[in-house]
Amino acid sequence: MFLFLEFTNTLSRDCTFTAWCNSHLRKAGTQIENIEEDFRNGLKLMLLLEVISGERLPKPDKGKMRFHKIANVNKALDFICSKGVKLVSIGAEEIVDGNAKMTLGMIWTIILRFAIQDISVEETSAKEGLLLWCQRKTAPYRNVNVQNFHISWKDGLALCALIHRHRPDLIDYAKLRKDDPIGNLNTAFEVAEKFLDIPKMLDAEDIVNTPKPDEKAIMTYVSCFYHAFAGAEQAETAANRICKVLAVNQENEKLMEEYEKLASELLEWIRRTIPWLENRVAEQTMRSMQQKLEDFRDYRRIHKPPRVQEKCQLEINFNTLQTKLRLSNRPAFMPSEGKMVSDIANAWKGLEQVEKGYEEWLLTEIRRLERLDHLAEKFKQKCAMHETWTSGKEELLSQKDYESASLMEIRALMRKHEAFESDLAAHQDRVEQIAAIAQELNELDYHDAVTVNARCQGICDQWDNLGTLTQKRRDSLERVEKLWETIDQLYLEFAKRAAPFNNWMDGAMEDLQDMFIVHSIEEIQSLITAHDQFKATLPEADKERMATIGIQNEILKIAQTYGIKLTGINPYTNLSQQDIANKWDTVKHLVPLRDQMLQEEVARQQANERLRRQFAAQANIIGPWIQTKMEEISHVSVDIAGSLEEQMNSLKQYEQNIINYKSNIDKLEGDHQLSQESLIFDNKHTNYSMEHIRVGWEQLLTTIARTINEVENQILTRDAKGISQEQLNEFRASFNHFDRKRNGMMDPDDFRACLISMGYDLGEVEFARIMTLVDPNNTGVVTFQAFIDFMTRETAETDTAEQVMASFKILASDKSYITVEELRRELPPDQAEYCISRMTRALYGESDL
């Protein structure tokens, strides 16, 4: 099936490529019949490349020999390679030999390079660009979904949609049916060949009957539609661009005409209005002047606002026009002479200037007529108010009350004077108003102008004198205030320097008297180093003290020079020069005392260090000795050979040696007591504390006593069970052999191995029973004593309960009971009394006998 499909696609591709080549070769007046044969000599191949590229190729060889054909084909292939195309495995020999596969591959390469590669749609090119172009063009059409160049084209609707999108007059798309693919394809082929000059390159039945039509054949055919319609789209785009440019030009010309019209009308209105505003003939009556004012207001409210709007619109139109011309790369608009925006702005400015002058003239005339009568009365009122305010001010400004005042009083006088200056400045307006009224009365030809002028001159002279006295008093107050501010600044500087220095001395006295607790030479040496560093800072501190005292001396010098009386109190601090001197003397007195305390502590710490070393020297001997003895005792009961009595004697000797060592422990206790009395709680020279030594000593005594007791128990067991010394030695040898850790204990696995070596046949149940006997507390180990107890229990003869009861029956003469007299007669007295007491207690439930 695969071979059939490949064969079908090859035939379809052959036909399509042949039709494509002929669509170009016919422009040169020729064509091909068989694509494998007709390109073998290279002549039509070179001609095809010249047609589709529009370029001239090298002159072909005219011969008919094989090497001539190869040379021509190579020229064609070289030209293809020069266009940036890589020809993989395609050689001139294969083309000359009529290799169909290589020939079709070469033609497909040419189609890709010259028909498809240059297709570009929204930053995609070649195959992707062609596919995107098809998708965009067919998107609005029903039953069309172009996703590839094979099965998406089988029903023929996609090709019909492409034709209808660009030439809706050629196909009635609404009448097409999806269930008629052959009809749709043939319709598209026929219309394309007849009206679009696109030759038929595909067979409708081959496309429909092939599961997956040949992609290269369809791409070649569809690319012809792209190139056919691309020119139409470019023409349409060019027409739209031209229409747009013409529309913009028409609109710009309309704006130019409107500008010229508005400018002319606005300039004409300005020309007619200015003479009316320049008419300044004054009227004789108030009514006539008010009518002129009303006419002017009508001009402002009614006639001028529309012209303002016209001027604004004119500027807007001009700016809009210039922007549009600039955006369309056209030269800027130049209005007619005298109608530039600047000309209109100048004319408007002239209008506003004339308008402003006319308004001022109207108001001036009306004010002159309205105010002439009451200005004289107003002048009299303001003069009276001013003369009342100035009464007594000259005497007040001549006072010298600042000569005996303090800084706070000086500042109060200064603020009071500043308030007066503010009041004086506020009255400046009133004086200026009086002068202005007098001047206005003169300008309005007031009949009593002489009296007005004389009174105005008197007020102005008095005002100048008040200004002079005010400045003199300010100068005096500022001079005295400056001196006091200098003293105040020195007071503040003294406070700023005295406070930290005083704090430093307080801290120093606190540190020099501070109690300290140290526990080593290093700690006391650290304190001595810190104290030496402190003493090194004393010269610098003394300089600071002298600088602080110098500030106070500078204050006294200024006061004496300028005769200023000081209150003796610094407003910024309670510290005085004497306070600084007293604390400094205290610091100097405490320094040697601190030296003495530190040296005494050095001696005490040296003595403590000797005690530490003395204790450590003994502890470092006793501690290891106790540890060694503990290890020796843990192995002595296992390692010592000989009888149990010999082991007992050896352990007794160990015990005596340990007891004899007690004197060393006592001596160490004495050294420890001395250390505690000296408050020594740490010792870096040893890892052994007295508590460690005590615990180790007690454990040593307990261990030797317990070991002796174990040997004694073994002797009792031996004697009670009748075990020989050889058996005990054998048990010990076996235990030692399987005591792999040599610590006097075996783990369960070693204990099992030991029993097996001694001939026991152990199952899991039996071994578990034995473990409950030797390790009742489930500790996981078997001690030598437990091992001996088990072995003696297994090997020695024991009196069973039945044997004991049979013995009692013999003593009772075969009775089922025995009397007290019989017990006393048959048993020794002590044992008889013990047996009687036990039986009595059992009778009352108090014994388990």
C-alpha positions in Angstrom: 0.0 0.0 0.0 2.9 2.3 0.9 4.6 1.7 -2.4 1.3 2.4 -4.3 0.9 5.7 -2.4 4.5 6.7 -3.1 4.0 5.8 -6.8 0.8 7.8 -7.0 2.4 10.9 -5.4 5.3 10.7 -7.7 3.1 10.6 -10.8 1.0 13.6 -9.4 4.2 15.5 -8.6 5.6 14.7 -12.1 2.5 16.2 -13.8 2.3 19.2 -11.5 6.0 20.1 -11.9 5.7 19.6 -15.7 2.7 22.0 -15.8 4.5 24.5 -13.6 7.6 24.5 -15.8 5.5 24.9 -19.0 3.6 27.9 -17.4 7.0 29.7 -17.4 8.6 28.1 -20.6 5.6 29.2 -22.7 6.7 32.8 -22.1 9.8 31.9 -24.1 7.7 30.1 -26.8 8.5 26.5 -25.8 7.5 23.7 -23.4 8.4 20.2 -22.3 6.6 16.9 -22.7 8.6 14.6 -20.4 10.3 16.3 -17.4 12.9 13.5 -17.1 13.9 13.6 -20.8 13.5 17.2 -21.9 15.9 18.6 -19.3 18.7 16.1 -20.0 20.7 18.3 -22.4 20.4 21.3 -19.9 19.2 23.7 -22.6 15.5 24.1 -21.5 16.7 23.9 -17.9 18.8 27.0 -18.4 16.0 28.7 -20.3 13.6 28.0 -17.5 16.0 29.5 -14.9 16.4 32.6 -17.1 12.6 33.1 -17.4 11.8 32.7 -13.7 14.8 34.7 -12.5 14.9 37.4 -15.2 18.7 37.0 -15.4 21.0 35.8 -18.2 22.9 32.6 -17.7 26.2 31.7 -19.3 26.0 30.8 -23.0 25.2 27.0 -23.3 27.3 24.5 -25.1 25.9 23.6 -28.5 27.2 20.1 -28.8 25.2 16.9 -28.4 27.9 14.9 -26.6 27.4 13.7 -23.1 30.0 16.1 -21.7 28.2 19.0 -23.5 25.0 18.1 -21.7 26.7 17.7 -18.4 28.4 21.2 -18.8 25.0 22.8 -19.5 23.3 21.1 -16.6 26.2 22.2 -14.4 25.8 25.8 -15.5 22.1 25.6 -14.4 23.0 24.0 -11.1 25.8 26.6 -10.4 23.2 29.3 -11.0 20.8 27.7 -8.5 23.6 27.4 -6.0 24.5 31.1 -6.5 21.0 32.0 -5.2 21.8 30.5 -1.9 20.3 27.0 -2.5 22.1 23.9 -1.3 21.7 21.0 -3.7 22.1 17.8 -1.7 23.0 14.7 -3.7 21.9 16.2 -7.0 24.5 16.1 -9.7 24.6 16.9 -13.4 25.2 13.2 -14.3 21.9 12.1 -12.7 20.0 14.8 -14.6 21.7 13.9 -17.9 21.0 10.2 -17.2 17.3 11.0 -16.8 17.1 10.0 -13.1 13.5 10.9 -12.4 13.9 11.2 -8.6 16.9 13.6 -8.9 15.2 15.6 -11.7 12.0 16.0 -9.6 14.1 16.9 -6.6 15.9 19.6 -8.6 12.6 21.1 -10.0 11.2 21.1 -6.4 14.3 23.0 -5.2 13.8 25.6 -8.0 10.1 25.9 -7.1 11.0 26.5 -3.4 13.6 29.1 -4.3 11.8 31.1 -7.0 8.1 30.5 -6.2 7.8 29.9 -2.5 10.8 31.2 -0.7 10.1 34.9 -1.3 6.5 34.6 0.1 6.3 36.6 3.4 3.2 37.1 5.5 3.5 38.7 9.0 7.1 37.8 9.6 6.7 34.2 8.4 8.1 33.1 5.0 8.3 30.2 2.5 6.0 27.3 3.4 4.8 28.8 6.7 4.1 32.2 5.1 2.2 30.5 2.2 0.1 28.5 4.7 -0.6 31.6 6.8 -1.7 33.5 3.6 -4.1 30.7 2.7 -5.5 30.6 6.3 -6.1 34.3 6.4 -7.8 34.4 2.9 -10.1 31.4 3.6 -10.9 32.1 7.2 -14.4 33.6 6.6 -15.5 30.7 4.4 -17.6 27.8 5.8 -16.3 24.2 5.6 -12.8 25.5 5.0 -10.0 24.9 7.6 -6.6 25.0 6.0 -4.0 23.4 8.3 -1.6 21.8 5.8 -0.9 21.3 2.1 -2.4 17.8 1.6 -5.7 16.7 3.2 -7.0 20.3 3.8 -7.4 20.7 0.0 -9.1 17.3 -0.9 -12.6 18.7 -1.0 -11.7 21.6 -3.4 -13.5 24.2 -1.2 -10.2 25.8 -0.1 -9.1 26.5 -3.8 -12.6 27.8 -4.6 -12.5 30.0 -1.5 -9.1 31.5 -2.6 -10.5 32.4 -6.0 -13.8 33.8 -4.6 -11.9 35.9 -2.0 -10.1 37.8 -4.8 -12.5 37.3 -7.7 -16.0 36.8 -6.4 -17.4 37.3 -9.9 -15.8 34.0 -11.1 -17.3 31.5 -8.6 -20.7 31.3 -6.8 -19.3 29.9 -3.5 -22.7 29.5 -2.0 -23.7 26.8 -4.5 -20.6 24.6 -3.8 -21.1 21.4 -1.8 -18.6 19.7 0.4 -19.8 16.2 -0.7 -18.8 17.0 -4.3 -15.0 17.3 -4.1 -14.2 16.3 -7.7 -16.7 18.9 -9.0 -15.2 21.6 -6.7 -11.7 20.8 -7.7 -12.4 20.8 -11.4 -14.3 24.1 -11.1 -11.3 25.6 -9.4 -8.9 24.2 -12.0 -11.0 25.4 -15.0 -11.6 28.9 -13.6 -7.9 29.3 -12.7 -6.8 28.2 -16.2 -9.4 30.3 -18.0 -9.4 33.5 -16.1 -6.3 33.6 -13.9 -3.8 32.2 -16.4 -2.8 29.4 -14.0 -2.5 26.1 -15.9 -4.0 22.9 -14.6 -1.3 21.1 -12.7 -3.3 18.6 -10.6 -5.8 15.8 -11.3 -9.0 16.0 -9.3 -9.5 12.2 -9.1 -5.9 11.7 -7.9 -6.4 14.2 -5.1 -9.7 12.8 -4.0 -8.7 9.1 -4.2 -5.3 9.5 -2.5 -5.4 9.4 1.3 -2.7 12.0 1.6 -2.2 14.1 -1.6 1.3 15.0 -2.5 2.3 18.1 -0.4 4.9 19.5 -2.9 2.5 19.3 -5.8 -0.3 21.2 -3.9 2.2 23.8 -2.6 3.5 24.4 -6.2 -0.1 24.9 -7.5 -1.2 27.1 -4.5 1.9 29.3 -4.9 0.7 30.2 -8.4 -2.5 31.6 -6.8 -0.4 33.6 -4.4 1.6 35.1 -7.2 -1.5 35.7 -9.3 -3.3 37.6 -6.6 -0.3 39.3 -5.0 -0.2 41.8 -8.0 -3.9 42.6 -7.7 -3.5 43.3 -4.0 -0.5 45.5 -4.5 -2.5 47.5 -7.1 -5.4 47.8 -4.8 -3.1 49.0 -2.0 -1.5 51.5 -4.3 -4.9 52.9 -5.4 -5.9 53.2 -1.7 -2.7 55.0 -0.9 -3.3 57.5 -3.8 -6.9 58.0 -2.7 -5.8 58.6 0.8 -3.2 61.2 -0.3 -5.7 63.0 -2.5 -8.2 63.1 0.4 -5.6 64.5 2.7 -4.7 67.1 0.0 -8.3 68.1 -0.5 -8.9 68.4 3.3 -5.7 70.5 3.6 -6.8 72.8 0.8 -10.1 73.2 2.5 -8.4 74.2 5.7 -6.2 76.7 3.8 -9.3 78.3 2.3 -11.1 78.5 5.6 -8.0 80.0 7.2 -7.8 82.7 4.6 -11.5 83.6 4.9 -11.5 83.7 8.7 -8.2 85.7 8.8 -9.6 88.3 6.4 -12.9 88.7 8.3 -11.1 89.0 11.7 -8.6 91.6 10.5 -11.4 93.6 9.0 -13.4 93.6 12.2 -10.2 94.7 14.1 -9.7 97.5 11.6 -13.2 98.8 12.1 -13.2 98.5 15.9 -9.9 100.3 16.8 -11.0 103.9 15.7 -14.1 103.6 17.9 -12.0 102.7 20.9 -9.5 105.5 20.2 -12.2 108.2 20.4 -11.4 109.8 23.9 -13.7 112.9 23.8 -14.9 113.3 27.4 -18.5 114.0 28.2 -19.6 116.8 30.5 -22.2 114.8 32.5 -22.0 111.6 34.6 -25.0 110.2 32.7 -23.2 110.5 29.3 -20.0 109.0 30.7 -22.0 106.1 32.1 -23.7 105.5 28.7 -20.2 105.3 27.2 -19.3 102.8 29.8 -22.4 100.7 29.1 -21.6 100.7 25.4 -18.1 99.4 26.2 -19.5 96.7 28.4 -21.9 95.6 25.5 -18.8 95.4 23.3 -17.0 93.2 25.9 -20.1 90.9 26.5 -21.6 90.7 23.0 -19.4 91.8 20.2 -15.9 90.6 21.3 -16.5 87.0 22.5 -17.4 85.6 19.0 -14.3 87.2 17.6 -12.2 85.6 20.4 -13.6 82.2 19.4 -12.8 82.9 15.8 -9.2 83.8 16.7 -8.9 80.6 18.8 -10.4 78.5 16.0 -8.1 80.2 13.5 -5.0 79.2 15.5 -6.3 75.7 16.0 -6.9 75.3 12.2 -3.5 76.7 11.4 -1.7 74.3 13.8 -3.8 71.3 12.6 -3.1 72.2 9.0 0.7 72.4 9.6 0.7 69.1 11.5 -1.1 67.3 8.7 1.2 68.8 6.1 4.3 67.8 8.2 2.9 64.2 8.6 2.3 63.9 4.9 5.8 65.3 4.1 4.3 68.4 2.4 5.7 71.9 2.7 4.3 74.1 5.4 1.4 76.4 4.7 2.2 80.0 4.0 -0.8 82.3 4.3 -1.2 85.4 2.2 0.8 88.5 3.1 -0.5 90.1 6.3 -2.5 87.1 7.3 0.1 85.1 9.1 -0.8 84.0 12.7 1.8 86.5 14.0 0.1 89.3 12.0 -3.3 88.4 13.5 -1.7 88.2 16.9 -0.1 91.6 16.5 -3.3 93.1 15.3 -5.2 91.5 18.2 -2.6 92.8 20.7 -3.0 96.3 19.3 -6.8 95.9 19.7 -6.4 94.9 23.4 -4.0 97.7 24.1 -6.4 100.3 22.6 -9.2 98.5 24.5 -7.3 98.7 27.8 -6.5 102.4 27.3 -10.2 103.1 26.5 -11.4 101.3 29.6 -8.8 103.1 31.8 -9.9 106.4 30.3 -13.5 105.7 31.0 -12.8 104.6 34.5 -10.6 107.6 35.1 -13.2 110.0 33.9 -15.9 108.4 36.0 -13.7 108.3 39.1 -12.8 111.9 38.6 -16.5 112.9 38.4 -17.6 110.6 41.2 -14.8 111.0 43.7 -13.9 114.6 43.5 -16.4 115.6 46.2 -15.7 113.0 48.8 -11.8 112.8 48.3 -11.3 115.9 50.4 -13.4 114.5 53.3 -11.5 111.2 53.1 -8.2 113.1 53.2 -9.3 114.8 56.4 -10.4 111.5 58.1 -7.1 109.7 57.3 -5.0 112.6 58.4 -6.8 112.7 61.8 -6.4 108.9 62.3 -2.7 109.1 61.5 -2.0 112.0 63.8 -3.7 110.2 66.7 -1.6 107.1 66.1 1.8 109.0 66.0 1.1 110.9 69.2 3.8 110.0 71.8 5.7 107.7 69.5 8.8 109.9 69.2 9.3 110.1 73.0 8.9 106.3 73.2 11.6 105.7 70.6 14.0 108.0 72.3 14.1 105.9 75.6 17.3 104.0 76.6 15.7 101.3 78.8 17.9 98.6 77.1 21.1 99.7 78.9 20.3 97.9 82.1 18.3 94.9 80.7 19.2 91.2 80.7 19.3 89.0 77.6 15.7 87.9 78.0 14.6 91.5 78.6 16.7 92.6 75.6 14.9 90.0 73.5 11.6 91.1 74.9 12.3 94.7 74.0 13.5 93.6 70.5 10.3 91.7 69.9 8.3 94.7 71.2 10.3 96.9 68.8 9.7 94.5 65.9 6.0 94.6 66.7 6.2 98.4 66.5 8.1 98.2 63.2 5.4 95.9 61.9 2.8 98.4 63.0 4.9 101.2 61.5 5.1 99.3 58.2 1.4 98.7 58.3 0.8 102.5 58.7 3.1 103.1 55.7 0.1 102.3 53.5 -2.0 104.9 55.3 0.7 107.6 54.8 1.0 106.6 51.1 -2.8 106.8 50.9 -2.8 110.3 52.3 -0.1 111.4 49.9 -2.0 109.7 47.0 -5.2 111.4 48.0 -3.5 114.7 48.1 -1.9 114.1 44.7 -5.2 113.0 43.3 -6.9 116.1 44.6 -4.2 118.2 42.9 -4.6 116.4 39.7 -8.4 116.9 39.9 -7.9 120.6 40.5 -9.3 120.6 44.0 -10.1 124.2 45.1 -8.3 124.0 48.5 -5.2 122.2 47.3 -2.9 124.6 49.2 -4.3 123.5 52.6 -4.2 119.8 51.6 -0.6 120.1 50.5 0.6 121.8 53.7 -1.0 119.2 56.0 0.3 116.3 53.8 3.8 117.8 54.0 3.7 117.9 57.8 2.6 114.3 58.0 5.4 113.2 55.6 8.1 115.0 57.6 6.9 113.5 60.9 6.9 110.0 59.2 10.5 110.4 58.1 11.5 111.3 61.7 9.7 108.2 63.1 11.6 106.1 60.6 15.0 107.5 61.7 14.3 107.0 65.4 13.1 103.5 64.8 16.3 102.5 63.0 18.5 104.1 65.7 16.7 102.1 68.5 17.0 98.9 66.5 20.7 99.4 66.0 21.2 99.9 69.8 19.0 96.9 70.7 20.9 94.7 68.1 24.3 95.7 69.5 23.4 94.8 73.1 21.6 91.7 72.0 24.6 90.5 70.0 26.9 90.8 73.1 24.4 88.9 75.2 24.0 86.3 72.4 27.8 85.8 72.4 27.7 85.2 76.2 24.7 82.9 75.8 26.4 80.9 73.1 29.4 80.5 75.4 27.0 79.4 78.2 25.6 76.8 75.7 29.0 75.7 74.6 30.1 75.3 78.2 26.9 73.2 78.9 27.5 71.0 75.8 31.1 70.3 76.8 30.6 70.2 80.5 27.7 67.7 80.4 29.5 64.9 78.5 32.7 65.5 80.5 30.8 65.4 83.7 29.1 62.1 82.5 32.6 60.8 81.7 33.8 61.6 85.2 30.7 60.0 86.7 31.3 56.9 84.7 35.0 56.9 85.5 34.3 57.2 89.3 31.7 54.5 89.0 34.1 52.2 87.2 37.0 53.0 89.6 34.8 52.1 92.6 33.1 49.2 90.9 33.4 45.9 92.7 34.7 43.0 90.6 34.7 39.2 90.8 37.3 37.3 88.8 38.2 33.6 88.8 41.4 33.5 86.9 44.7 35.3 86.2 43.5 36.1 82.7 40.4 37.9 84.0 42.2 40.1 86.4 44.9 40.8 83.8 42.1 41.9 81.5 40.9 44.3 84.2 44.4 45.7 84.6 44.8 46.2 80.9 41.4 48.1 80.8 42.6 50.2 83.8 45.9 51.0 82.1 43.9 52.0 79.0 41.8 54.3 81.1 44.8 55.9 82.7 46.2 56.6 79.2 43.1 58.7 78.5 43.6 60.9 81.5 45.9 63.5 79.7 43.3 64.0 77.0 40.6 64.3 79.6 42.6 66.9 81.4 42.8 68.9 78.1 39.0 68.7 77.8 38.7 70.0 81.4 41.0 72.9 80.7 39.0 73.8 77.5 35.7 73.7 79.4 37.0 75.9 82.1 38.5 78.3 79.4 34.9 78.9 78.1 33.8 80.1 81.5 36.8 82.4 81.7 35.9 83.8 78.3 32.4 84.7 79.5 33.9 86.6 82.5 36.3 88.5 80.2 33.5 89.7 77.9 31.4 90.8 80.8 34.3 92.8 82.2 35.2 94.4 78.9 31.7 95.7 78.0 30.5 96.3 81.5 27.8 93.6 81.4 26.4 92.5 84.7 26.2 88.7 84.9 23.6 86.9 87.0 26.1 84.1 87.8 23.7 81.3 86.6 24.1 79.3 83.4 20.6 78.9 81.9 21.6 75.6 80.1 23.2 73.6 83.0 23.4 73.3 86.7 27.1 72.4 86.5 29.6 75.0 87.6 33.4 75.3 87.1 33.8 74.3 90.7 31.7 71.1 90.2 34.1 70.1 87.4 37.2 70.7 89.5 35.8 68.7 92.5 34.9 65.7 90.4 38.3 65.8 88.6 40.1 65.7 92.0 37.9 62.7 93.0 38.9 60.8 89.8 42.6 61.5 90.4 42.2 60.2 93.9 40.5 57.0 92.9 43.0 56.0 90.3 45.8 54.8 92.7 43.2 53.1 94.9 42.0 51.1 91.9 45.7 50.2 91.2 46.1 48.8 94.7 42.9 46.8 94.5 43.9 45.2 91.2 47.3 44.3 92.5 45.8 42.7 95.6 43.5 40.6 93.4 46.4 39.6 91.2 48.1 38.1 94.3 45.0 36.3 95.3 44.5 34.8 91.8 48.1 33.7 91.7 47.5 31.8 95.0 44.4 30.3 93.6 46.3 29.2 90.5 48.8 27.4 92.7 46.0 25.6 94.5 44.5 24.5 91.1 47.8 23.1 90.0 48.3 21.3 93.3 44.9 19.7 93.2 45.3 18.8 89.5 48.7 17.2 90.0 47.1 14.7 92.5 43.8 14.3 90.7 45.5 13.4 87.4 47.3 10.5 89.3 44.4 9.3 91.4 41.8 9.3 88.7 43.7 7.0 86.3 44.7 4.8 89.3 41.1 4.2 90.2 40.2 3.5 86.6 43.1 1.0 86.3 42.1 -0.8 89.5 38.5 -1.0 88.3 39.6 -2.7 85.1 41.9 -5.1 87.0 39.1 -6.1 89.4 36.7 -6.7 86.5 39.1 -9.3 85.1 40.6 -10.7 88.3 37.8 -13.2 89.0 38.1 -14.5 85.5 41.9 -14.3 84.8 43.3 -15.6 88.2 44.1 -19.3 88.1 44.1 -21.6 91.2 41.5 -22.5 93.8 38.7 -20.3 95.0 40.6 -19.8 98.3 43.6 -18.6 96.4 41.3 -16.2 94.4 39.9 -15.0 97.7 43.3 -14.3 99.1 44.3 -12.4 96.0 41.1 -10.3 96.1 41.7 -9.6 99.8 45.2 -8.4 98.9 43.6 -6.1 96.2 41.2 -4.8 98.8 44.0 -4.1 101.3 46.0 -2.2 98.7 42.9 -0.1 97.8 42.3 0.6 101.5 45.9 1.6 102.0 45.5 4.1 99.1 42.8 6.0 101.1 45.4 8.4 102.4 45.9 9.9 98.9 42.1 10.4 98.7 42.1 12.2 102.0 45.0 14.4 101.0 43.1 15.3 97.8 40.0 16.1 99.9 42.1 18.5 101.9 43.3 20.3 98.8 39.7 20.4 97.5 38.6 22.0 100.7 41.2 24.7 100.4 40.1 25.4 96.8 36.5 25.7 98.0 37.4 28.1 100.8 39.2 30.2 98.2 36.0 30.1 96.1 37.7 28.1 93.3 35.0 26.3 91.3 36.8 25.4 88.1 40.2 23.9 87.1 41.5 23.9 83.6 44.5 21.8 84.5 42.5 18.6 85.1 39.4 16.8 83.9 38.8 15.2 87.3 36.7 17.0 89.9 36.5 15.9 93.5 33.0 14.6 92.8 34.4 12.4 90.0 37.2 11.1 92.4 34.6 10.4 95.2 32.2 8.5 92.9 35.1 6.5 91.3 36.5 5.6 94.8 33.1 4.5 96.0 32.6 2.4 92.9 36.0 0.9 93.3 35.2 -0.1 97.0 31.8 -1.5 95.9 33.3 -3.5 93.0 36.0 -5.1 95.1 33.5 -6.0 97.8 31.0 -7.4 95.3 33.8 -9.4 93.6 34.9 -10.9 97.0 31.3 -11.7 97.7 30.9 -13.5 94.4 34.0 -15.7 95.2 32.6 -16.4 98.7 29.3 -17.5 97.0 31.2 -19.8 94.7 32.9 -21.4 97.7 29.6 -21.9 99.4 28.1 -23.3 96.2 31.1 -25.7 95.8 30.9 -26.9 99.3 27.1 -27.2 99.3 26.9 -29.0 96.0 30.0 -31.2 96.4 31.7 -29.7 93.2 35.4 -30.4 93.0 38.0 -27.7 92.3 38.7 -29.3 88.9 35.0 -28.8 87.9 35.1 -25.2 88.9 38.3 -24.7 87.0 36.7 -26.4 84.0 33.7 -24.1 84.3 35.9 -21.1 84.6 38.0 -22.1 81.5 34.9 -22.5 79.4 33.4 -19.2 80.6 36.7 -17.4 79.9 37.0 -18.9 76.4 33.5 -17.6 75.4 33.8 -14.3 77.3 35.0 -12.5 74.1 34.9 -9.0 75.5 36.8 -10.1 78.7 34.4 -8.2 80.9 33.1 -11.2 83.0 29.9 -11.5 81.0 28.6 -13.5 78.0 25.9 -12.5 75.5 23.2 -15.1 74.7 24.9 -16.3 71.5 28.3 -16.9 73.3 26.4 -18.6 76.1 24.7 -21.0 73.6 28.1 -21.8 72.0 29.5 -22.5 75.5 26.8 -24.9 76.4 27.1 -26.7 73.0 30.9 -27.1 73.6 30.1 -28.7 76.9 27.8 -31.3 75.3 24.4 -29.8 75.7 21.9 -30.6 72.9 19.8 -27.4 72.8 16.6 -26.6 71.0 15.1 -23.1 70.9 12.6 -23.9 73.7 15.2 -25.5 76.0 17.6 -22.6 75.5 14.8 -20.1 76.2 14.1 -22.0 79.5 17.8 -21.9 80.4 18.0 -18.2 79.7 15.1 -17.5 82.1 17.2 -19.3 84.8 20.5 -17.5 84.1 19.1 -14.1 83.2 15.8 -13.7 85.1 15.8 -9.9 84.7 16.3 -10.1 81.0 19.5 -8.0 80.9 20.8 -9.7 77.8 24.0 -11.0 79.5 25.1 -14.0 81.6 27.4 -13.4 84.5 30.0 -15.8 85.7 28.1 -16.3 89.0 24.9 -17.1 87.1 26.8 -19.5 84.9 28.3 -21.3 88.0 24.9 -21.5 89.6 23.4 -23.1 86.5 26.3 -25.6 86.0 26.2 -26.7 89.7 22.5 -27.1 89.5 22.9 -29.3 86.5 25.8 -31.4 87.8 25.5 -31.6 91.6 23.1 -33.8 93.6 20.2 -31.9 95.3 17.7 -32.8 97.9 14.2 -32.8 96.4 11.0 -32.0 98.2 10.0 -35.7 98.1 13.3 -36.8 99.7 12.9 -34.2 102.5 9.3 -35.3 103.2 10.4 -39.0 103.3 13.0 -38.1 105.9 10.4 -36.4 108.1 8.2 -39.5 107.8 11.1 -41.8 109.0 11.6 -39.5 112.0 7.8 -39.7 112.7 7.8 -43.5 112.6 5.7 -43.6 109.4 3.0 -41.3 110.9 1.5 -38.6 108.7 2.6 -36.0 111.3 5.5 -35.4 113.6 5.4 -34.0 117.1 7.5 -31.3 118.7 9.1 -33.8 121.1 10.2 -36.0 118.2 11.8 -33.1 116.5 13.7 -32.0 119.6 14.8 -35.6 120.2 16.0 -36.3 116.7 17.4 -32.9 115.6 20.1 -30.7 117.0 18.6 -28.0 119.4 19.1 -25.0 117.1 17.7 -26.7 114.0 14.9 -28.3 116.0 13.7 -24.9 117.3 14.1 -23.3 113.8 12.0 -26.2 112.3 9.3 -25.9 115.1 9.0 -22.1 114.6 8.7 -22.4 110.8 6.0 -25.1 111.1 4.1 -23.0 113.6 4.1 -20.0 111.2 3.0 -22.3 108.3 0.1 -23.5 110.4 -1.2 -20.0 110.7 -0.4 -19.1 107.1 2.6 -17.0 107.8 5.2 -19.2 106.1 5.6 -21.2 102.9 7.3 -24.2 104.5 
